[in-house]
Amino acid sequence: MLTKVNMWNNEHGWQHSTADQAVLKFPRGLSSNFKIFLCEICGQYVNFVNAQHQLPYFRHNSFSDDCKEKMVSSGSYKHTNPLGFSLPLKAKLIDDSIEIFIGFLPLTDEVLEMAQKKNAKLKILADRKELKTFNIGPERFMTDKITYLSVDQSFAEKYVLEYDMEGNLNFWPTVVEGFSRNGTLFNKESGKRLARNANVVVGNEYLLFIPQDAYISPITDVMIEKVKTLDGYNVYSLQALNLSREAADYFLNFGLRLTDTMADLTQVYPFVLKSTHVLLHASEKVWFYKSEGFVDACPSPDEFTKMLNANMASTFSIRNNFTQILSISRFEENTSVLNYIMLKKAKDIPIETKEPEVSVTDSIGEDLSPGEYGFLPKESIIRIRTEYDGQIITIKDGFITNRRPLKNNQPASLTVEWETVYQILQGFDVAYEVKFTRKVKVYKRDDEAVRTLKRLRGREVIITHSLGAVARKLQDMPKTREWLLQQIRRGKISQGAVNYLRQLE
């Protein structure tokens, strides 16, 4: 009997489901052949059974593969990574080469001092070969931020860590996940590796590293462009254009879940200092907002974690008087960790009175001042960087249509539209506002373009990925864009229509 099961939702992608929820939609049960229910742990489709004289339940087919991920999560992986997640891995592309970095969580002043006295060392190995050796001490590792150490261009499926201070480095695992033979995705903007079973969001760009001998098949709702070849790996740029089953199945091949929102754990109160995965505060209690899943605090009594997840509230608080890891997972017991934050208590945090800095530019780096504009920025994209955690709110026709979290000092990109207001919040204050308003309506041009495209005839050609880029540039011509997306889904288009669309760019 399975409990960790997702059900496909046409609006939001893969969503957690229970047997009680499933029976409302499928009172007679449903075969795995319909590909509606998915085992979260191993990624195989499962049956939903609702027979007489027993409660409804999910189960694997008798001929299905062993649920290997389940064994990994509860066995060896928990032993090497007791917190349930790997350390962050970054890939930085530089011309025709790559540099790979492993991120190490902060250590306390006491641990760093002890390590320095003992002349402790950290060794990073791959395939039983030593890649790098570092001294563990305050000159290299930090107490309030992640330290990224380079392993140069060394591709490996697993990086093994050896350090001679067992029992004192509680937040360092002994194995770091690397590059899978089945393909590994990195966030293109941040360069960070996606965790196992992570969410892939429609519209975000990712880099896929996959061995050269692996075949990458084209797919309608995913834009795939080859970037380069590096040391036996091909690198592709991937972007889901639509939330479709075909696109979702494609990302399942890499153990990832396509959705419309990113799983997030956001601190909301009080004032804190925050860097990537580390939060420094001077309060007895810290408040958070979680977008989904289960929260775990480590180290922490089991009773606390159970109480934390008992009511499944989106907003919760935690008392923190010592260094802890707060993580958000798809399921209980740190199964499929999606995001995590290290909480560190400080005696005092200097609070600055200056206005928080917010930087907004167009796609080529030109500053975009607050105000109202009668034109859209280049490529209809704005790039945002904020000093503190916050959010950007989209307002259309006086109603809030979207909220998106912003991380401090992490760049974010947003596609903007006509007749829309965009507000950037720092805390509860609006630190920036911009509006794009048409001075002359272009609906007539949009209608004329659709009529012309429908009339054009000629030899039909296979859709190429470049037309996906054209679709993104037609934000101010929604009818024309929708017509093009229909042709992309069909896979073919007339050559005359291609020539006409090129003129619209």
C-alpha positions as CSV (number, residue, x, y, z in Angstrom):
1,M,0.0,0.0,0.0
2,L,1.5,3.3,-1.1
3,T,1.0,6.7,0.6
4,K,3.6,8.9,-1.2
5,V,1.6,9.3,-4.5
6,N,1.1,12.3,-6.9
7,M,-1.9,12.8,-9.1
8,W,-1.7,14.8,-12.4
9,N,-3.5,18.1,-12.4
10,N,-3.9,19.9,-15.7
11,E,-3.5,23.4,-14.1
12,H,-0.7,22.8,-11.6
13,G,1.1,19.6,-12.7
14,W,2.0,16.8,-10.3
15,Q,0.2,17.3,-6.9
16,H,0.3,15.1,-3.8
17,S,-2.9,12.9,-3.5
18,T,-4.4,10.6,-0.9
19,A,-6.7,7.6,-1.6
20,D,-9.6,9.5,-0.1
21,Q,-9.1,12.3,-2.6
22,A,-8.6,9.9,-5.5
23,V,-11.8,8.0,-4.8
24,L,-13.9,11.2,-5.3
25,K,-12.7,11.5,-8.9
26,F,-12.3,7.8,-9.7
27,P,-14.8,5.8,-7.6
28,R,-14.2,2.6,-9.7
29,G,-10.4,2.8,-9.4
30,L,-7.9,3.4,-12.2
31,S,-5.2,1.4,-13.9
32,S,-1.6,2.6,-14.1
33,N,-2.0,2.6,-17.9
34,F,-3.8,5.9,-17.7
35,K,-0.7,7.5,-16.2
36,I,-2.7,9.6,-13.7
37,F,-1.1,8.4,-10.4
38,L,2.7,8.4,-9.9
39,C,4.8,6.9,-7.1
40,E,6.7,9.9,-5.7
41,I,9.7,7.8,-4.6
42,C,10.5,5.8,-7.7
43,G,8.7,7.7,-10.4
44,Q,6.6,4.8,-11.7
45,Y,2.9,5.0,-12.6
46,V,0.7,3.1,-10.1
47,N,-2.8,1.6,-9.8
48,F,-5.6,3.1,-7.8
49,V,-7.7,0.3,-6.3
50,N,-11.2,0.7,-4.9
51,A,-12.7,-2.8,-4.4
52,Q,-15.6,-3.9,-2.2
53,H,-15.2,-4.6,1.5
54,Q,-11.8,-2.7,1.8
55,L,-10.5,0.8,1.9
56,P,-9.2,2.3,-1.4
57,Y,-5.4,2.3,-1.8
58,F,-2.6,2.7,-4.3
59,R,-0.2,-0.1,-5.4
60,H,2.5,-0.9,-7.8
61,N,2.0,-3.4,-10.7
62,S,3.3,-6.8,-9.9
63,F,5.7,-6.6,-12.8
64,S,7.0,-3.1,-12.0
65,D,10.6,-2.3,-11.2
66,D,11.8,-2.4,-7.6
67,C,11.2,0.9,-5.9
68,K,15.0,1.6,-5.8
69,E,14.7,5.2,-4.8
70,K,12.7,4.1,-1.7
71,M,15.6,1.9,-0.6
72,V,18.1,4.7,-1.3
73,S,16.1,7.2,0.7
74,S,15.7,5.0,3.7
75,G,19.0,3.2,3.6
76,S,22.5,4.1,2.3
77,Y,21.5,7.7,1.3
78,K,20.3,8.4,4.8
79,H,23.5,7.0,6.2
80,T,25.8,9.2,4.1
81,N,23.4,12.3,4.1
82,P,21.5,12.0,7.4
83,L,19.8,15.4,6.9
84,G,18.2,14.0,3.8
85,F,19.8,16.3,1.2
86,S,23.1,16.7,-0.6
87,L,25.3,19.8,-0.3
88,P,24.8,22.3,-3.1
89,L,26.7,21.8,-6.4
90,K,27.3,24.6,-8.9
91,A,28.4,24.5,-12.5
92,K,29.9,27.6,-14.0
93,L,30.4,27.6,-17.8
94,I,33.4,29.7,-19.0
95,D,33.8,29.8,-22.8
96,D,34.7,26.3,-23.8
97,S,35.3,25.0,-20.2
98,I,33.5,24.5,-17.0
99,E,34.3,25.0,-13.3
100,I,32.5,22.9,-10.7
101,F,32.0,24.0,-7.1
102,I,30.8,22.2,-3.9
103,G,29.1,24.4,-1.3
104,F,29.9,23.8,2.3
105,L,27.5,24.9,5.1
106,P,28.9,27.2,7.8
107,L,30.7,25.9,10.9
108,T,30.7,27.4,14.3
109,D,33.6,29.5,15.7
110,E,34.3,26.7,18.2
111,V,34.5,24.0,15.5
112,L,36.7,26.2,13.2
113,E,39.1,27.0,16.1
114,M,39.3,23.3,17.1
115,A,39.9,22.2,13.5
116,Q,42.7,24.7,13.2
117,K,44.4,23.5,16.4
118,K,44.2,19.9,15.1
119,N,45.3,20.9,11.6
120,A,42.2,19.2,10.3
121,K,41.8,18.6,6.6
122,L,39.0,18.1,4.1
123,K,39.6,15.7,1.2
124,I,37.3,15.6,-1.9
125,L,37.5,12.4,-3.9
126,A,35.8,11.0,-7.0
127,D,36.1,7.5,-8.4
128,R,38.6,6.7,-5.6
129,K,40.9,9.5,-6.8
130,E,41.8,12.5,-4.6
131,L,40.7,15.7,-6.4
132,K,41.5,18.4,-3.8
133,T,42.6,18.8,-0.1
134,F,41.8,21.8,2.0
135,N,42.7,22.9,5.5
136,I,39.6,23.3,7.7
137,G,39.9,26.7,9.4
138,P,38.6,30.3,9.6
139,E,40.8,31.4,6.8
140,R,38.8,29.3,4.3
141,F,35.4,28.4,5.8
142,M,32.8,30.9,7.1
143,T,30.4,31.0,10.1
144,D,27.5,32.8,8.4
145,K,27.7,31.9,4.7
146,I,28.2,28.9,2.4
147,T,31.8,28.3,1.3
148,Y,32.1,27.2,-2.4
149,L,35.2,25.1,-3.1
150,S,36.3,24.3,-6.7
151,V,37.0,20.8,-8.0
152,D,38.0,22.3,-11.4
153,Q,36.5,20.4,-14.3
154,S,36.2,17.1,-12.5
155,F,32.9,15.5,-13.6
156,A,31.7,12.7,-11.3
157,E,28.5,10.9,-10.3
158,K,29.4,11.2,-6.6
159,Y,31.9,13.3,-4.7
160,V,33.1,11.7,-1.5
161,L,34.1,13.9,1.5
162,E,36.7,12.8,4.0
163,Y,37.4,14.9,7.1
164,D,39.1,13.9,10.4
165,M,36.7,15.6,12.7
166,E,33.8,13.2,12.9
167,G,31.0,14.2,15.3
168,N,31.8,17.9,15.0
169,L,30.8,18.6,11.4
170,N,27.1,17.6,11.8
171,F,25.9,19.6,8.8
172,W,28.4,18.1,6.3
173,P,27.4,14.8,4.7
174,T,30.0,12.3,3.4
175,V,28.6,12.1,-0.2
176,V,27.7,14.9,-2.5
177,E,25.5,14.1,-5.5
178,G,27.1,15.0,-8.9
179,F,26.4,14.3,-12.5
180,S,24.0,11.4,-13.2
181,R,24.5,9.1,-16.2
182,N,20.8,9.6,-16.9
183,G,21.2,13.4,-17.1
184,T,21.4,16.2,-14.5
185,L,19.7,19.6,-14.5
186,F,21.1,22.8,-13.2
187,N,19.3,26.1,-12.8
188,K,20.6,28.3,-15.6
189,E,20.4,31.5,-13.7
190,S,22.0,30.4,-10.4
191,G,24.1,27.5,-11.7
192,K,22.9,25.3,-8.9
193,R,22.1,21.6,-9.3
194,L,18.5,20.6,-8.9
195,A,17.9,18.3,-5.9
196,R,16.4,14.8,-6.3
197,N,12.7,15.0,-7.0
198,A,12.9,18.8,-7.3
199,N,10.2,21.0,-9.0
200,V,10.8,22.2,-12.6
201,V,8.8,25.4,-13.3
202,V,7.3,26.3,-16.6
203,G,9.2,29.2,-18.2
204,N,12.4,28.8,-16.2
205,E,15.6,27.9,-18.0
206,Y,17.7,25.0,-17.1
207,L,21.0,23.4,-18.2
208,L,21.0,19.7,-18.9
209,F,24.3,17.8,-18.6
210,I,24.1,14.4,-20.2
211,P,26.7,11.9,-21.6
212,Q,27.4,12.4,-25.4
213,D,26.2,8.9,-26.2
214,A,22.7,9.6,-24.9
215,Y,20.0,10.5,-27.4
216,I,17.9,13.7,-26.8
217,S,14.6,13.5,-28.6
218,P,12.7,16.7,-29.7
219,I,9.4,17.5,-27.9
220,T,6.8,20.0,-28.7
221,D,6.3,21.7,-25.3
222,V,10.0,21.8,-24.3
223,M,12.5,24.1,-26.0
224,I,15.8,22.2,-26.3
225,E,18.9,23.9,-27.6
226,K,22.4,22.5,-27.6
227,V,24.9,24.8,-25.8
228,K,28.3,22.9,-26.0
229,T,30.2,19.7,-25.5
230,L,32.5,19.3,-22.5
231,D,34.6,16.3,-21.6
232,G,32.2,13.6,-22.8
233,Y,29.0,15.5,-21.8
234,N,26.6,17.4,-24.0
235,V,25.1,20.6,-22.4
236,Y,21.6,21.6,-23.5
237,S,19.4,24.5,-22.5
238,L,15.9,23.4,-21.6
239,Q,12.7,25.4,-21.0
240,A,9.2,24.0,-20.6
241,L,6.8,26.2,-22.7
242,N,3.6,24.7,-21.4
243,L,2.3,22.6,-18.5
244,S,1.5,19.5,-20.5
245,R,1.6,15.8,-19.9
246,E,4.2,15.3,-22.7
247,A,6.5,17.9,-21.1
248,A,5.9,16.5,-17.6
249,D,6.8,13.0,-18.8
250,Y,10.0,14.4,-20.4
251,F,11.2,15.8,-17.1
252,L,10.3,12.6,-15.2
253,N,13.1,11.0,-17.2
254,F,15.5,13.0,-15.0
255,G,13.6,12.4,-11.8
256,L,12.0,15.9,-11.7
257,R,8.4,17.1,-11.4
258,L,7.0,19.7,-13.7
259,T,4.8,22.3,-12.0
260,D,3.7,25.9,-12.2
261,T,5.3,27.0,-8.8
262,M,8.5,26.5,-7.0
263,A,8.6,24.9,-3.6
264,D,9.7,27.5,-1.2
265,L,10.5,28.2,2.5
266,T,10.4,31.9,3.1
267,Q,11.2,33.8,6.3
268,V,8.6,36.5,7.0
269,Y,9.4,38.0,10.4
270,P,11.4,39.5,12.1
271,F,14.4,41.3,10.6
272,V,17.2,38.9,9.7
273,L,20.4,38.8,7.7
274,K,20.2,36.1,5.0
275,S,22.6,34.6,2.5
276,T,22.0,31.5,0.4
277,H,20.7,28.7,2.7
278,V,21.8,30.6,5.8
279,L,19.7,32.9,8.1
280,L,21.2,34.9,10.9
281,H,18.8,36.3,13.5
282,A,18.7,37.7,17.1
283,S,15.1,36.7,18.1
284,E,13.6,34.1,20.3
285,K,11.1,33.1,17.6
286,V,11.3,33.3,13.8
287,W,8.2,33.1,11.5
288,F,8.2,31.3,8.1
289,Y,5.9,30.6,5.2
290,K,6.0,27.3,3.4
291,S,4.5,26.7,-0.1
292,E,3.9,22.9,0.3
293,G,5.2,19.7,2.0
294,F,6.5,18.9,5.4
295,V,8.9,20.9,7.6
296,D,11.7,19.3,9.7
297,A,14.1,20.9,12.2
298,C,17.4,19.2,12.9
299,P,18.6,18.8,15.6
300,S,15.2,18.9,17.3
301,P,13.0,16.6,19.4
302,D,10.7,14.3,17.3
303,E,7.7,15.7,19.2
304,F,8.5,19.2,17.9
305,T,8.6,18.1,14.3
306,K,5.4,16.1,14.7
307,M,3.7,19.1,16.2
308,L,5.0,21.4,13.4
309,N,3.4,19.2,10.8
310,A,0.2,18.3,12.7
311,N,-1.9,21.2,11.4
312,M,-0.2,21.6,8.0
313,A,-0.4,25.4,8.3
314,S,1.3,27.4,5.7
315,T,2.7,29.9,8.2
316,F,4.5,28.7,11.3
317,S,7.1,29.8,13.9
318,I,10.1,28.2,15.4
319,R,12.1,28.9,18.6
320,N,15.8,28.8,17.8
321,N,18.5,29.2,20.4
322,F,21.2,27.0,18.6
323,T,22.3,26.2,15.1
324,Q,19.6,24.1,13.3
325,I,18.7,23.1,9.8
326,L,15.1,23.8,8.7
327,S,14.1,21.8,5.7
328,I,11.0,21.4,3.5
329,S,10.3,18.0,2.0
330,R,7.6,16.4,-0.1
331,F,6.9,13.9,2.6
332,E,7.6,13.1,6.3
333,E,11.1,12.1,7.6
334,N,13.0,14.2,5.1
335,T,11.9,12.2,2.1
336,S,12.6,14.3,-1.1
337,V,14.0,17.5,0.5
338,L,13.1,20.4,-1.8
339,N,14.7,23.3,0.1
340,Y,16.5,24.0,3.4
341,I,17.8,26.9,5.6
342,M,20.4,26.9,8.3
343,L,19.2,29.0,11.3
344,K,21.9,30.6,13.4
345,K,21.3,32.6,16.6
346,A,23.4,35.8,17.0
347,K,23.6,38.1,20.0
348,D,22.8,41.2,18.0
349,I,22.2,42.2,14.3
350,P,22.9,45.7,13.2
351,I,19.7,47.2,11.7
352,E,20.4,49.8,9.0
353,T,17.9,52.6,8.5
354,K,18.7,53.3,4.8
355,E,16.1,52.3,2.2
356,P,16.6,48.8,0.8
357,E,18.4,48.8,-2.6
358,V,16.3,47.5,-5.5
359,S,17.9,47.2,-9.0
360,V,15.7,46.8,-12.1
361,T,17.2,46.7,-15.6
362,D,16.1,45.5,-19.1
363,S,17.6,42.5,-20.7
364,I,20.8,44.3,-21.8
365,G,21.5,45.9,-18.4
366,E,20.0,49.4,-18.9
367,D,18.5,50.8,-15.7
368,L,14.7,51.0,-15.6
369,S,13.5,53.7,-13.2
370,P,10.1,53.4,-11.4
371,G,7.2,54.9,-13.2
372,E,4.8,54.4,-16.2
373,Y,6.1,53.5,-19.6
374,G,4.5,53.6,-23.1
375,F,6.8,50.9,-24.4
376,L,7.9,47.4,-23.3
377,P,11.6,46.9,-22.4
378,K,13.8,45.0,-24.8
379,E,12.6,41.4,-25.2
380,S,9.8,42.2,-22.8
381,I,12.0,41.2,-19.9
382,I,13.1,43.0,-16.7
383,R,15.9,41.7,-14.5
384,I,15.6,42.3,-10.7
385,R,18.0,42.2,-7.8
386,T,17.0,43.1,-4.2
387,E,19.0,43.7,-1.1
388,Y,16.6,41.6,1.1
389,D,14.2,38.8,0.6
390,G,10.9,40.1,-0.7
391,Q,8.4,39.5,-3.5
392,I,7.2,40.9,-6.8
393,I,3.4,41.4,-7.2
394,T,1.7,41.5,-10.6
395,I,-1.5,43.6,-10.8
396,K,-3.8,43.5,-13.8
397,D,-7.2,45.4,-13.9
398,G,-6.8,46.2,-10.3
399,F,-6.4,42.6,-9.1
400,I,-3.3,40.8,-8.0
401,T,-2.7,38.0,-10.5
402,N,0.6,36.6,-9.3
403,R,3.1,36.7,-6.4
404,R,6.7,35.6,-6.8
405,P,9.3,35.4,-4.0
406,L,12.6,37.2,-4.4
407,K,15.8,36.1,-2.7
408,N,18.3,38.7,-1.5
409,N,21.1,39.4,-3.9
410,Q,19.9,36.7,-6.3
411,P,19.1,37.9,-9.8
412,A,15.6,37.1,-11.1
413,S,14.0,37.6,-14.5
414,L,10.4,38.4,-15.3
415,T,8.5,38.7,-18.6
416,V,6.3,41.8,-18.5
417,E,3.1,42.6,-20.3
418,W,1.0,45.6,-21.4
419,E,-1.6,47.1,-19.1
420,T,0.1,45.6,-16.0
421,V,1.6,47.0,-12.8
422,Y,4.6,45.3,-11.1
423,Q,5.4,46.1,-7.5
424,I,8.5,45.0,-5.7
425,L,8.1,44.6,-1.9
426,Q,10.8,44.6,0.7
427,G,9.1,43.4,3.8
428,F,5.6,45.0,3.7
429,D,6.8,48.1,1.9
430,V,6.6,48.8,-1.8
431,A,10.2,49.6,-2.8
432,Y,9.6,49.9,-6.5
433,E,6.6,50.1,-8.9
434,V,6.5,50.1,-12.7
435,K,3.6,50.1,-15.2
436,F,3.5,49.4,-18.9
437,T,0.5,51.1,-20.7
438,R,-0.2,51.2,-24.4
439,K,-0.6,54.7,-25.8
440,V,-2.0,53.2,-29.0
441,K,-3.9,49.9,-28.9
442,V,-2.4,47.2,-31.2
443,Y,-5.4,44.8,-31.2
444,K,-6.2,45.7,-34.8
445,R,-2.7,44.7,-35.9
446,D,-3.0,41.4,-33.9
447,D,-6.3,40.5,-35.7
448,E,-4.8,41.4,-39.1
449,A,-1.8,39.2,-38.5
450,V,-4.0,36.2,-37.5
451,R,-6.1,36.6,-40.7
452,T,-3.0,36.8,-42.8
453,L,-1.4,33.7,-41.3
454,K,-4.6,31.7,-41.8
455,R,-4.6,32.6,-45.5
456,L,-0.9,31.7,-46.2
457,R,-0.3,28.4,-47.9
458,G,2.8,26.6,-49.2
459,R,5.1,23.7,-48.3
460,E,4.8,22.6,-44.7
461,V,8.0,22.4,-42.8
462,I,8.9,20.9,-39.4
463,I,8.7,23.3,-36.5
464,T,12.2,24.4,-35.2
465,H,13.1,25.6,-31.7
466,S,13.7,29.1,-33.1
467,L,10.0,29.6,-33.5
468,G,9.6,29.1,-29.7
469,A,11.7,32.2,-29.3
470,V,9.5,34.1,-31.8
471,A,6.4,33.1,-29.6
472,R,8.1,34.7,-26.6
473,K,8.5,38.0,-28.5
474,L,4.8,38.2,-29.4
475,Q,3.6,39.1,-25.9
476,D,1.8,42.2,-27.3
477,M,0.0,40.1,-29.9
478,P,-1.8,37.4,-27.9
479,K,-4.0,36.1,-30.7
480,T,-1.0,35.7,-33.1
481,R,1.0,34.1,-30.3
482,E,-1.7,31.6,-29.5
483,W,-2.0,30.7,-33.3
484,L,1.7,30.0,-33.4
485,L,1.6,27.9,-30.2
486,Q,-1.1,25.8,-31.8
487,Q,1.2,25.1,-34.8
488,I,4.1,24.3,-32.5
489,R,1.9,21.7,-30.8
490,R,0.9,20.3,-34.2
491,G,4.6,20.1,-35.1
492,K,4.3,21.6,-38.6
493,I,3.8,25.0,-40.2
494,S,3.7,26.5,-43.7
495,Q,6.9,28.1,-45.0
496,G,4.9,31.2,-45.9
497,A,3.7,31.6,-42.3
498,V,7.4,31.2,-41.1
499,N,8.5,34.0,-43.4
500,Y,5.6,36.3,-42.3
501,L,6.3,35.6,-38.6
502,R,10.0,36.6,-39.1
503,Q,8.8,40.0,-40.2
504,L,6.8,40.5,-37.0
505,E,9.8,40.0,-34.7
